[in-house]
Amino acid sequence: MKSDEAGRTDLLELARARLIAELDRWCEKNGVLRCELDDRVVATRPLSTFEAIGTPERDDFPLLRGKEVLMQANYRGSLGQAFTSAAGVFSGTLEQVLKLPLKSGFERAILVSTINAVLRNLGLVEGTVHCRDAGPGDCAAALGQWVKELGLDRVGLVGMQPALLSALVDALGPGNVMVSDLACAGEVRFRVEVSDGMNPEPLFERCPLVLITGTTLVNGTIDGLLDMADRFGCRIVFYGTSIAGAAHLLELERWCRCSE
């Protein structure tokens, strides 16, 4: 997606507008009124770590260390999730969700998780529920193999996902992987120094492929990152469940091999 199309004011606002248009088309096609879709949407309590990720093979995921939570929306029995640093409980109608002012990370997480649940219910997206147990490790191994087969000389990772970073280093070597993060800049992980997520320009300048966490849609950093990718001509692939619905609505490339 080019910046002149989206305007980059807020891609979540654009995703919301496209969801509304998608709902209108679905209702017209199926001969139902929009009000018939206005069932209650419940973003429940943040899931416990066991509910969210089970017992994975490693214990260094941010979710397990309390740095983020996984919010879950339930729409007509279909589940959608979104990672966020905000936590809370929401209960309301679909129309109420679509009118949220999006002034807080919590409100953005409600909308993102609801987009995922609604599009899952309409049969338009899959993979809206995070993988558990061995799933994160299996996903990382598959990603590392895929990247290796691309034959690229360098890959960037935006967002500290330790399983993915480890797999990329195994596939390409530490000198061919760059990673940035807002929370652990300056640390060395898997022989790669984590750069400051507030200044990711060097990563985009040097990496032809950049893997970006879908959580950037929730925290509002996605717009600037895609502007930077446009400027340097990077291929962008988002990873994770958070961006499942928005990736469909905004025609963004997404990797999430083991989600449900």
Backbone as CSV, one residue per row, in Angstrom:
resi,resn,N_x,N_y,N_z,CA_x,CA_y,CA_z,C_x,C_y,C_z
1,MET,0.838,-1.188,0.000,0.000,0.000,0.000,0.877,1.243,0.000
2,LYS,0.604,2.172,-0.842,1.394,3.379,-0.946,0.849,4.454,-0.019
3,SER,1.762,5.334,0.399,1.380,6.343,1.367,0.364,7.322,0.806
4,ASP,0.388,7.569,-0.521,-0.570,8.519,-1.067,-1.984,7.956,-1.064
5,GLU,-2.136,6.614,-0.959,-3.464,6.020,-0.873,-4.001,6.116,0.546
6,ALA,-3.172,5.749,1.519,-3.649,5.673,2.894,-3.602,7.020,3.603
7,GLY,-2.705,7.914,3.159,-2.553,9.174,3.847,-1.736,9.054,5.121
8,ARG,-1.617,7.832,5.657,-0.817,7.549,6.829,-1.222,8.379,8.041
9,THR,-2.458,8.912,8.060,-2.887,9.627,9.247,-3.124,8.638,10.376
10,ASP,-3.744,7.529,10.085,-3.948,6.465,11.059,-4.531,5.275,10.315
11,LEU,-3.717,4.258,10.122,-4.178,3.092,9.372,-5.290,2.347,10.095
12,LEU,-5.349,2.464,11.414,-6.447,1.816,12.123,-7.769,2.494,11.806
13,GLU,-7.749,3.808,11.650,-8.955,4.520,11.210,-9.372,4.051,9.820
14,LEU,-8.401,3.851,8.944,-8.701,3.380,7.599,-9.255,1.956,7.642
15,ALA,-8.669,1.116,8.497,-9.175,-0.253,8.639,-10.607,-0.251,9.147
16,ARG,-10.918,0.632,10.076,-12.284,0.719,10.583,-13.250,1.110,9.465
17,ALA,-12.877,2.099,8.668,-13.745,2.520,7.564,-13.962,1.387,6.569
18,ARG,-12.901,0.626,6.307,-13.034,-0.483,5.364,-13.831,-1.644,5.956
19,LEU,-13.753,-1.820,7.273,-14.588,-2.839,7.906,-16.065,-2.478,7.750
20,ILE,-16.395,-1.222,7.975,-17.791,-0.785,7.819,-18.278,-1.021,6.395
21,ALA,-17.428,-0.698,5.414,-17.789,-0.945,4.016,-17.947,-2.435,3.747
22,GLU,-17.075,-3.246,4.351,-17.147,-4.702,4.190,-18.444,-5.242,4.792
23,LEU,-18.829,-4.734,5.940,-20.082,-5.150,6.564,-21.280,-4.787,5.696
24,ASP,-21.255,-3.588,5.119,-22.354,-3.174,4.235,-22.454,-4.090,3.025
25,ARG,-21.321,-4.432,2.434,-21.341,-5.330,1.270,-21.855,-6.715,1.661
26,TRP,-21.412,-7.199,2.811,-21.834,-8.525,3.264,-23.338,-8.553,3.504
27,CYS,-23.872,-7.502,4.125,-25.313,-7.442,4.389,-26.116,-7.391,3.091
28,GLU,-25.642,-6.595,2.142,-26.346,-6.508,0.860,-26.329,-7.851,0.137
29,LYS,-25.188,-8.518,0.158,-25.057,-9.814,-0.519,-25.943,-10.874,0.118
30,ASN,-26.092,-10.825,1.447,-26.817,-11.866,2.163,-28.241,-11.468,2.541
31,GLY,-28.657,-10.281,2.122,-30.032,-9.860,2.347,-30.401,-9.638,3.799
32,VAL,-29.462,-9.099,4.591,-29.745,-8.814,5.997,-29.498,-7.334,6.269
33,LEU,-30.059,-6.852,7.366,-29.874,-5.469,7.758,-28.652,-5.346,8.660
34,ARG,-27.990,-4.188,8.613,-26.813,-3.989,9.448,-27.123,-4.189,10.922
35,CYS,-28.333,-3.780,11.333,-28.674,-3.897,12.747,-28.693,-5.346,13.207
36,GLU,-28.868,-6.265,12.274,-28.865,-7.680,12.638,-27.464,-8.168,13.017
37,LEU,-26.441,-7.419,12.642,-25.071,-7.773,13.000,-24.633,-7.150,14.317
38,ASP,-25.521,-6.337,14.895,-25.117,-5.556,16.063,-25.257,-6.357,17.361
39,ASP,-24.747,-7.583,17.347,-24.720,-8.398,18.554,-23.693,-7.818,19.531
40,ARG,-23.740,-8.282,20.747,-22.775,-7.803,21.727,-21.382,-8.328,21.413
41,VAL,-20.422,-7.467,21.541,-19.019,-7.829,21.385,-18.359,-7.672,22.742
42,VAL,-17.747,-8.695,23.234,-17.145,-8.631,24.553,-15.633,-8.810,24.439
43,ALA,-14.888,-7.782,24.790,-13.442,-7.928,24.947,-13.239,-8.301,26.403
44,THR,-12.959,-9.542,26.665,-12.948,-10.044,28.027,-11.736,-9.543,28.774
45,ARG,-11.587,-10.032,30.001,-10.381,-9.756,30.761,-9.176,-10.183,29.920
46,PRO,-8.042,-9.558,30.121,-6.848,-10.056,29.441,-6.650,-11.529,29.775
47,LEU,-6.321,-12.324,28.783,-6.143,-13.748,29.003,-4.947,-14.017,29.906
48,SER,-5.036,-15.057,30.685,-3.869,-15.484,31.451,-2.804,-15.963,30.474
49,THR,-1.573,-16.009,30.919,-0.506,-16.449,30.023,-0.731,-17.882,29.546
50,PHE,-1.288,-18.724,30.413,-1.547,-20.102,29.991,-2.637,-20.151,28.930
51,GLU,-3.693,-19.358,29.105,-4.754,-19.310,28.099,-4.216,-18.790,26.770
52,ALA,-3.326,-17.810,26.850,-2.853,-17.143,25.638,-1.816,-17.954,24.877
53,ILE,-0.874,-18.570,25.606,0.264,-19.187,24.914,0.569,-20.600,25.397
54,GLY,-0.161,-21.073,26.414,0.041,-22.432,26.899,1.381,-22.581,27.604
55,THR,2.083,-23.653,27.284,3.412,-23.903,27.863,4.423,-24.027,26.727
56,PRO,4.878,-22.901,26.198,5.835,-22.932,25.085,7.187,-23.474,25.512
57,GLU,8.025,-23.726,24.530,9.323,-24.335,24.791,10.315,-23.369,25.404
58,ARG,10.040,-22.078,25.378,10.947,-21.084,25.937,10.147,-20.141,26.829
59,ASP,10.844,-19.432,27.725,10.154,-18.595,28.699,10.491,-17.118,28.568
60,ASP,11.023,-16.696,27.424,11.440,-15.306,27.282,10.501,-14.471,26.422
61,PHE,9.287,-14.969,26.159,8.319,-14.164,25.417,7.865,-12.989,26.294
62,PRO,7.694,-11.790,25.714,7.219,-10.642,26.496,5.920,-10.931,27.241
63,LEU,5.054,-11.740,26.633,3.791,-12.085,27.264,4.009,-12.801,28.597
64,LEU,5.020,-13.665,28.645,5.300,-14.424,29.864,6.001,-13.583,30.922
65,ARG,6.553,-12.458,30.500,7.293,-11.608,31.433,6.496,-10.383,31.860
66,GLY,5.213,-10.375,31.514,4.328,-9.320,31.979,4.465,-7.991,31.277
67,LYS,5.134,-7.975,30.121,5.336,-6.715,29.403,4.171,-6.390,28.467
68,GLU,3.305,-7.362,28.217,2.135,-7.124,27.392,1.071,-8.136,27.774
69,VAL,-0.150,-7.879,27.334,-1.263,-8.786,27.589,-1.947,-9.097,26.269
70,LEU,-2.733,-10.153,26.263,-3.480,-10.533,25.072,-4.955,-10.329,25.349
71,MET,-5.559,-9.362,24.650,-6.985,-9.086,24.771,-7.743,-9.962,23.780
72,GLN,-8.929,-10.373,24.164,-9.730,-11.243,23.294,-11.144,-10.728,23.166
73,ALA,-11.606,-10.597,21.925,-12.985,-10.217,21.640,-13.751,-11.444,21.173
74,ASN,-15.005,-11.502,21.571,-15.881,-12.600,21.174,-17.072,-12.018,20.449
75,TYR,-17.198,-12.344,19.168,-18.337,-11.869,18.369,-19.077,-13.083,17.829
76,ARG,-20.264,-13.325,18.347,-21.079,-14.455,17.915,-20.323,-15.785,17.996
77,GLY,-19.492,-15.900,18.996,-18.738,-17.130,19.183,-17.421,-17.194,18.446
78,SER,-17.120,-16.190,17.626,-15.846,-16.126,16.915,-14.882,-15.240,17.707
79,LEU,-13.646,-15.693,17.830,-12.669,-15.015,18.670,-11.658,-14.242,17.842
80,GLY,-11.306,-13.077,18.353,-10.235,-12.278,17.772,-9.374,-11.737,18.888
81,GLN,-8.084,-11.633,18.668,-7.175,-11.224,19.727,-6.276,-10.071,19.287
82,ALA,-5.703,-9.403,20.273,-4.756,-8.322,19.994,-3.826,-8.163,21.186
83,PHE,-2.527,-8.092,20.911,-1.548,-7.807,21.954,-1.554,-6.313,22.267
84,THR,-1.403,-5.983,23.536,-1.392,-4.595,23.953,-0.702,-4.465,25.300
85,SER,-0.219,-3.279,25.604,0.324,-3.010,26.935,-0.765,-2.492,27.862
86,ALA,-1.960,-2.267,27.305,-3.098,-1.803,28.098,-3.976,-2.984,28.471
87,ALA,-4.611,-2.901,29.623,-5.479,-3.989,30.065,-6.792,-3.415,30.558
88,GLY,-7.862,-4.162,30.364,-9.167,-3.711,30.819,-10.253,-4.632,30.310
89,VAL,-11.491,-4.289,30.637,-12.648,-5.082,30.246,-13.629,-4.179,29.524
90,PHE,-14.190,-4.668,28.446,-15.177,-3.903,27.677,-16.332,-4.803,27.311
91,SER,-17.548,-4.269,27.367,-18.727,-4.981,26.900,-19.632,-3.988,26.205
92,GLY,-19.994,-4.272,24.972,-20.845,-3.350,24.239,-21.233,-3.913,22.894
93,THR,-21.939,-3.120,22.112,-22.382,-3.564,20.796,-21.300,-3.312,19.762
94,LEU,-21.480,-3.926,18.624,-20.544,-3.712,17.523,-20.519,-2.248,17.115
95,GLU,-21.676,-1.618,17.047,-21.717,-0.203,16.668,-20.976,0.661,17.681
96,GLN,-21.053,0.317,18.944,-20.309,1.077,19.950,-18.808,0.938,19.744
97,VAL,-18.370,-0.262,19.407,-16.951,-0.456,19.121,-16.530,0.390,17.926
98,LEU,-17.363,0.407,16.893,-17.012,1.134,15.673,-16.994,2.647,15.866
99,LYS,-17.521,3.109,17.000,-17.547,4.549,17.270,-16.565,4.957,18.367
100,LEU,-15.729,4.038,18.807,-14.746,4.385,19.830,-13.816,5.497,19.338
101,PRO,-13.448,6.448,20.191,-12.588,7.555,19.748,-11.133,7.168,19.510
102,LEU,-10.712,5.998,19.968,-9.340,5.504,19.775,-8.302,6.444,20.374
103,LYS,-8.620,6.987,21.531,-7.691,7.896,22.199,-6.721,7.172,23.129
104,SER,-6.950,5.889,23.348,-6.082,5.138,24.246,-5.697,3.811,23.607
105,GLY,-4.610,3.222,24.124,-4.212,1.916,23.639,-5.274,0.865,23.901
106,PHE,-5.999,1.009,24.995,-7.057,0.057,25.317,-8.166,0.104,24.271
107,GLU,-8.585,1.308,23.889,-9.628,1.432,22.867,-9.151,0.879,21.530
108,ARG,-7.905,1.112,21.201,-7.369,0.577,19.948,-7.325,-0.954,19.989
109,ALA,-6.975,-1.511,21.153,-6.946,-2.972,21.284,-8.344,-3.567,21.164
110,ILE,-9.340,-2.873,21.706,-10.725,-3.338,21.566,-11.101,-3.401,20.094
111,LEU,-10.811,-2.324,19.357,-11.182,-2.298,17.940,-10.423,-3.345,17.146
112,VAL,-9.127,-3.472,17.366,-8.322,-4.427,16.605,-8.795,-5.855,16.850
113,SER,-9.010,-6.207,18.101,-9.467,-7.564,18.399,-10.867,-7.807,17.853
114,THR,-11.706,-6.775,17.860,-13.064,-6.912,17.326,-13.044,-7.068,15.814
115,ILE,-12.210,-6.313,15.126,-12.067,-6.485,13.674,-11.732,-7.929,13.362
116,ASN,-10.799,-8.493,14.133,-10.405,-9.885,13.903,-11.562,-10.848,14.133
117,ALA,-12.307,-10.631,15.213,-13.418,-11.527,15.534,-14.537,-11.427,14.506
118,VAL,-14.863,-10.216,14.076,-15.953,-10.018,13.116,-15.612,-10.627,11.759
119,LEU,-14.412,-10.352,11.269,-14.034,-10.900,9.964,-13.886,-12.415,10.034
120,ARG,-13.486,-12.933,11.180,-13.447,-14.385,11.361,-14.864,-14.955,11.292
121,ASN,-15.808,-14.277,11.915,-17.191,-14.736,11.916,-17.803,-14.708,10.519
122,LEU,-17.402,-13.738,9.714,-17.922,-13.626,8.344,-17.189,-14.546,7.368
123,GLY,-16.188,-15.264,7.860,-15.456,-16.192,7.011,-14.446,-15.530,6.096
124,LEU,-14.004,-14.318,6.443,-13.104,-13.563,5.570,-11.640,-13.680,5.983
125,VAL,-11.373,-14.051,7.233,-9.992,-14.242,7.677,-9.913,-15.475,8.570
126,GLU,-8.698,-15.992,8.687,-8.413,-17.075,9.619,-7.208,-16.671,10.464
127,GLY,-6.829,-17.521,11.403,-5.638,-17.255,12.192,-5.762,-16.047,13.089
128,THR,-6.881,-15.932,13.808,-7.101,-14.797,14.699,-6.837,-15.133,16.163
129,VAL,-6.437,-16.386,16.440,-6.161,-16.834,17.807,-4.710,-17.305,17.879
130,HIS,-3.987,-16.799,18.855,-2.555,-17.062,18.973,-2.272,-18.551,19.172
131,CYS,-1.180,-19.010,18.584,-0.770,-20.407,18.768,-0.280,-20.623,20.196
132,ARG,-0.315,-21.881,20.623,0.049,-22.226,21.994,1.058,-23.371,22.012
133,ASP,1.650,-23.582,23.160,2.542,-24.714,23.392,3.705,-24.722,22.389
134,ALA,3.792,-25.730,21.535,4.906,-25.822,20.580,4.723,-24.906,19.385
135,GLY,3.539,-24.301,19.243,3.243,-23.480,18.066,4.223,-22.347,17.812
136,PRO,4.576,-21.520,18.818,5.516,-20.425,18.561,6.861,-20.910,18.027
137,GLY,7.359,-22.027,18.543,8.630,-22.566,18.059,8.518,-23.099,16.642
138,ASP,7.410,-23.765,16.343,7.196,-24.284,14.992,7.078,-23.152,13.985
139,CYS,6.380,-22.096,14.370,6.220,-20.935,13.484,7.571,-20.288,13.196
140,ALA,8.373,-20.121,14.251,9.685,-19.497,14.086,10.579,-20.322,13.167
141,ALA,10.576,-21.641,13.348,11.404,-22.505,12.507,10.995,-22.396,11.043
142,ALA,9.683,-22.349,10.794,9.190,-22.229,9.415,9.562,-20.881,8.820
143,LEU,9.496,-19.830,9.635,9.860,-18.500,9.145,11.340,-18.439,8.794
144,GLY,12.184,-19.004,9.676,13.614,-19.009,9.404,13.936,-19.730,8.106
145,GLN,13.281,-20.836,7.856,13.503,-21.593,6.624,13.047,-20.797,5.415
146,TRP,11.913,-20.150,5.535,11.382,-19.349,4.423,12.325,-18.199,4.072
147,VAL,12.799,-17.507,5.100,13.701,-16.383,4.867,15.009,-16.870,4.246
148,LYS,15.504,-17.996,4.710,16.737,-18.547,4.149,16.572,-18.856,2.675
149,GLU,15.414,-19.388,2.295,15.159,-19.733,0.900,15.044,-18.507,0.007
150,LEU,14.729,-17.356,0.584,14.641,-16.126,-0.207,16.007,-15.663,-0.700
151,GLY,17.054,-16.068,0.004,18.407,-15.723,-0.421,18.782,-14.271,-0.201
152,LEU,18.189,-13.629,0.792,18.482,-12.227,1.064,19.761,-12.093,1.893
153,ASP,20.436,-10.957,1.742,21.673,-10.765,2.490,21.434,-10.194,3.881
154,ARG,20.252,-9.630,4.129,19.985,-9.057,5.449,18.474,-8.939,5.659
155,VAL,18.030,-9.199,6.879,16.607,-9.122,7.238,16.471,-8.329,8.528
156,GLY,15.432,-7.502,8.598,15.158,-6.727,9.799,13.931,-7.247,10.530
157,LEU,13.950,-7.103,11.842,12.831,-7.515,12.683,12.451,-6.340,13.571
158,VAL,11.220,-5.882,13.459,10.724,-4.787,14.291,9.800,-5.382,15.349
159,GLY,10.230,-5.302,16.592,9.490,-5.917,17.691,10.245,-7.139,18.187
160,MET,10.587,-7.160,19.462,11.372,-8.259,20.005,10.506,-9.502,20.200
161,GLN,10.593,-10.406,19.239,9.952,-11.716,19.351,11.097,-12.720,19.391
162,PRO,11.440,-13.201,20.577,12.679,-13.976,20.732,12.750,-15.236,19.884
163,ALA,11.646,-15.938,19.723,11.685,-17.165,18.908,11.991,-16.836,17.455
164,LEU,11.389,-15.762,16.943,11.645,-15.367,15.554,13.078,-14.880,15.385
165,LEU,13.560,-14.072,16.340,14.924,-13.570,16.231,15.919,-14.717,16.258
166,SER,15.733,-15.666,17.148,16.628,-16.815,17.236,16.647,-17.600,15.936
167,ALA,15.462,-17.804,15.351,15.374,-18.559,14.095,16.038,-17.816,12.952
168,LEU,15.894,-16.484,12.914,16.525,-15.696,11.856,18.044,-15.738,11.978
169,VAL,18.541,-15.655,13.209,19.992,-15.730,13.418,20.522,-17.105,13.014
170,ASP,19.794,-18.152,13.351,20.202,-19.498,12.958,20.238,-19.647,11.440
171,ALA,19.290,-18.982,10.770,19.179,-19.124,9.320,20.203,-18.283,8.567
172,LEU,20.478,-17.068,9.051,21.283,-16.117,8.278,22.594,-15.738,8.954
173,GLY,22.709,-15.987,10.253,23.883,-15.527,10.990,23.600,-14.180,11.630
174,PRO,24.206,-13.879,12.801,23.905,-12.643,13.523,24.261,-11.379,12.762
175,GLY,25.253,-11.456,11.889,25.645,-10.265,11.140,24.674,-9.876,10.049
176,ASN,23.718,-10.738,9.759,22.767,-10.472,8.683,21.352,-10.231,9.194
177,VAL,21.234,-10.012,10.500,19.921,-9.757,11.107,19.992,-8.477,11.923
178,MET,19.012,-7.604,11.747,18.889,-6.394,12.549,17.541,-6.427,13.262
179,VAL,17.519,-5.917,14.489,16.273,-5.915,15.259,16.153,-4.597,16.010
180,SER,14.929,-4.081,16.077,14.663,-2.873,16.863,13.478,-3.130,17.779
181,ASP,13.479,-2.443,18.914,12.401,-2.635,19.875,12.315,-1.411,20.774
182,LEU,11.107,-1.100,21.232,10.921,0.053,22.092,11.334,-0.219,23.531
183,ALA,11.274,-1.485,23.949,11.463,-1.797,25.367,12.868,-2.252,25.743
184,CYS,13.593,-2.861,24.814,14.895,-3.444,25.211,16.040,-2.963,24.325
185,ALA,15.979,-1.723,23.901,17.060,-1.162,23.089,18.372,-1.204,23.857
186,GLY,19.454,-1.540,23.160,20.773,-1.600,23.766,21.158,-2.969,24.280
187,GLU,20.195,-3.837,24.463,20.494,-5.190,24.912,21.007,-6.030,23.742
188,VAL,21.708,-7.091,24.057,22.181,-8.023,23.037,21.406,-9.318,23.181
189,ARG,20.709,-9.687,22.144,19.912,-10.909,22.145,20.366,-11.794,20.981
190,PHE,20.749,-13.004,21.265,21.174,-13.956,20.246,22.284,-13.368,19.363
191,ARG,23.221,-12.674,20.048,24.395,-12.067,19.401,24.042,-10.901,18.472
192,VAL,22.860,-10.346,18.646,22.438,-9.177,17.866,22.080,-8.056,18.836
193,GLU,22.664,-6.876,18.633,22.321,-5.743,19.484,20.980,-5.158,19.049
194,VAL,20.109,-4.960,20.005,18.778,-4.419,19.728,18.876,-2.910,19.592
195,SER,18.454,-2.384,18.462,18.500,-0.942,18.245,17.237,-0.281,18.792
196,ASP,17.291,1.020,18.927,16.195,1.783,19.514,14.996,1.805,18.572
197,GLY,13.857,1.309,19.049,12.649,1.305,18.232,12.139,2.692,17.887
198,MET,12.629,3.715,18.599,12.241,5.089,18.281,13.012,5.616,17.078
199,ASN,14.074,4.915,16.693,14.873,5.337,15.541,15.198,4.120,14.669
200,PRO,14.197,3.565,13.981,14.422,2.353,13.201,14.942,2.610,11.787
201,GLU,15.234,3.854,11.441,15.616,4.174,10.066,16.811,3.366,9.567
202,PRO,17.884,3.174,10.356,19.012,2.386,9.852,18.610,0.962,9.466
203,LEU,17.685,0.394,10.204,17.217,-0.963,9.890,16.522,-0.985,8.536
204,PHE,15.643,-0.028,8.303,14.924,0.015,7.025,15.869,0.348,5.872
205,GLU,16.866,1.162,6.144,17.811,1.547,5.104,18.649,0.364,4.639
206,ARG,18.939,-0.582,5.529,19.868,-1.665,5.212,19.193,-2.999,4.904
207,CYS,17.918,-3.150,5.241,17.258,-4.457,5.111,16.213,-4.451,3.989
208,PRO,16.378,-5.292,2.981,15.379,-5.353,1.903,14.066,-5.972,2.346
209,LEU,14.107,-6.784,3.398,12.902,-7.383,3.965,12.850,-7.029,5.443
210,VAL,11.700,-6.494,5.865,11.517,-6.158,7.279,10.254,-6.849,7.780
211,LEU,10.409,-7.611,8.857,9.297,-8.285,9.517,8.843,-7.410,10.678
212,ILE,7.560,-7.076,10.717,7.042,-6.127,11.705,5.926,-6.776,12.511
213,THR,5.992,-6.626,13.824,4.927,-7.136,14.659,3.608,-6.428,14.388
214,GLY,2.523,-7.187,14.355,1.204,-6.595,14.147,0.761,-5.721,15.294
215,THR,1.460,-5.808,16.437,1.124,-4.974,17.583,1.313,-3.500,17.269
216,THR,2.090,-3.185,16.237,2.276,-1.784,15.850,0.962,-1.139,15.426
217,LEU,-0.013,-1.943,14.990,-1.330,-1.401,14.663,-2.035,-0.931,15.929
218,VAL,-1.812,-1.636,17.031,-2.456,-1.287,18.289,-1.795,-0.078,18.932
219,ASN,-0.465,-0.021,18.922,0.210,1.096,19.596,0.374,2.335,18.715
220,GLY,-0.063,2.258,17.469,-0.083,3.435,16.610,1.210,3.757,15.897
221,THR,2.217,2.879,15.974,3.489,3.152,15.314,3.534,2.642,13.875
222,ILE,2.511,1.929,13.444,2.522,1.305,12.128,2.629,2.327,11.004
223,ASP,2.022,3.479,11.172,1.982,4.473,10.092,3.373,4.972,9.727
224,GLY,4.135,5.355,10.740,5.486,5.838,10.479,6.387,4.757,9.916
225,LEU,6.189,3.514,10.375,7.018,2.414,9.890,6.759,2.146,8.405
226,LEU,5.513,2.192,7.995,5.218,1.954,6.582,5.644,3.132,5.713
227,ASP,5.609,4.327,6.255,6.173,5.468,5.529,7.656,5.240,5.262
228,MET,8.362,4.760,6.277,9.791,4.511,6.152,10.055,3.395,5.145
229,ALA,9.228,2.359,5.180,9.383,1.260,4.231,9.171,1.741,2.803
230,ASP,8.197,2.610,2.593,7.973,3.182,1.266,9.199,3.968,0.799
231,ARG,9.778,4.718,1.731,10.910,5.574,1.375,12.124,4.757,0.949
232,PHE,12.357,3.630,1.610,13.538,2.826,1.314,13.240,1.627,0.413
233,GLY,11.987,1.437,0.046,11.640,0.358,-0.867,11.722,-1.030,-0.262
234,CYS,11.451,-1.148,1.038,11.517,-2.442,1.714,10.258,-3.262,1.445
235,ARG,10.441,-4.558,1.408,9.290,-5.459,1.454,8.912,-5.638,2.916
236,ILE,7.639,-5.459,3.223,7.168,-5.555,4.595,6.281,-6.776,4.748
237,VAL,6.569,-7.566,5.767,5.716,-8.699,6.134,5.386,-8.559,7.615
238,PHE,4.109,-8.470,7.931,3.681,-8.400,9.321,3.540,-9.801,9.878
239,TYR,3.826,-9.949,11.159,3.678,-11.250,11.798,2.741,-11.144,12.999
240,GLY,2.048,-12.247,13.282,1.199,-12.319,14.461,-0.282,-12.249,14.156
241,THR,-1.065,-12.478,15.207,-2.524,-12.514,15.065,-3.162,-11.135,15.134
242,SER,-2.527,-10.186,15.816,-3.165,-8.885,16.033,-3.614,-8.234,14.732
243,ILE,-2.836,-8.388,13.689,-3.101,-7.665,12.447,-3.847,-8.508,11.416
244,ALA,-4.385,-9.652,11.837,-5.045,-10.554,10.894,-6.132,-9.860,10.081
245,GLY,-7.079,-9.235,10.749,-8.187,-8.600,10.043,-7.759,-7.379,9.263
246,ALA,-6.937,-6.530,9.873,-6.487,-5.320,9.189,-5.638,-5.649,7.971
247,ALA,-4.854,-6.727,8.037,-4.053,-7.125,6.875,-4.968,-7.446,5.695
248,HIS,-6.097,-8.090,5.970,-7.076,-8.369,4.915,-7.677,-7.075,4.373
249,LEU,-8.053,-6.183,5.260,-8.718,-4.944,4.846,-7.772,-3.988,4.128
250,LEU,-6.503,-3.977,4.529,-5.538,-3.014,3.996,-4.593,-3.618,2.966
251,GLU,-4.787,-4.905,2.656,-3.976,-5.612,1.668,-2.497,-5.599,2.045
252,LEU,-2.232,-5.983,3.291,-0.874,-6.072,3.809,-0.450,-7.531,3.850
253,GLU,0.832,-7.793,3.594,1.352,-9.156,3.643,1.556,-9.567,5.100
254,ARG,1.168,-10.814,5.413,1.202,-11.264,6.814,1.728,-12.694,6.889
255,TRP,2.516,-12.949,7.947,2.992,-14.296,8.237,2.476,-14.692,9.616
256,CYS,1.790,-15.830,9.694,1.315,-16.329,10.984,0.986,-17.806,10.770
257,ARG,2.009,-18.623,10.666,1.884,-19.995,10.195,1.059,-20.895,11.129
258,CYS,1.170,-20.710,12.435,0.589,-21.692,13.371,-0.604,-21.178,14.168
259,SER,-1.115,-20.005,13.850,-2.280,-19.489,14.570,-3.524,-20.280,14.211
260,GLU,-4.548,-20.131,15.014,-5.792,-20.876,14.798,-6.886,-19.950,14.265
